[in-house]
Amino acid sequence: MAKQKKKMDLPQKTCEVCKRNFQWRKKWEKVWDDVKYCSDKCRKNRNQEILKSKATPQ
């Protein structure tokens, strides 16, 4: 039996909408490079975040 990875050793990303860190999940194993959002809620709200960032001058 292979050794399991500890939760602390799993890869992490930052959600593009809410800016929170989220960890790798087994269901994302094949598409981890394409994952941008931590949840369905953030994925659905991505357009609102884009509009908000365009309205705020940097």
C-alpha positions in Angstrom: 0.0 0.0 0.0 1.4 3.4 -1.0 2.0 6.0 1.7 -0.7 8.7 1.8 0.3 12.4 1.5 -0.4 14.6 4.5 -2.9 17.4 3.9 -0.1 19.9 4.5 1.9 18.4 1.5 -0.9 18.8 -1.0 -0.6 21.5 -3.7 -2.5 24.8 -3.2 -3.8 27.5 -5.4 -5.5 30.9 -4.8 -9.0 31.4 -6.1 -9.2 34.1 -8.7 -12.5 35.4 -7.3 -12.4 35.3 -3.5 -8.6 35.2 -3.2 -8.7 32.3 -0.7 -6.3 29.4 -0.8 -7.7 26.0 -1.7 -6.0 22.6 -1.8 -5.8 19.9 -4.4 -8.7 17.4 -4.4 -8.8 13.9 -5.8 -11.7 14.8 -8.2 -9.4 17.5 -9.7 -6.5 15.1 -10.2 -6.6 15.1 -14.1 -7.5 18.8 -14.5 -5.6 20.5 -11.7 -3.7 22.8 -14.1 -7.1 24.1 -15.3 -8.7 24.7 -11.9 -9.1 28.4 -11.2 -11.9 28.6 -8.7 -12.4 27.1 -5.2 -16.1 26.4 -5.6 -19.1 26.5 -7.9 -20.2 29.7 -6.2 -16.9 31.5 -7.2 -17.1 30.0 -10.7 -20.6 31.4 -11.1 -19.6 34.8 -9.7 -16.4 35.2 -11.9 -18.0 37.7 -14.3 -19.0 40.0 -11.4 -15.4 39.9 -10.2 -14.1 40.9 -13.7 -16.6 43.8 -13.9 -15.6 44.9 -10.4 -11.8 44.9 -11.2 -12.4 46.9 -14.4 -14.4 49.6 -12.5 -11.7 50.1 -10.0 -8.7 52.0 -11.4 -5.3 50.7 -10.3 
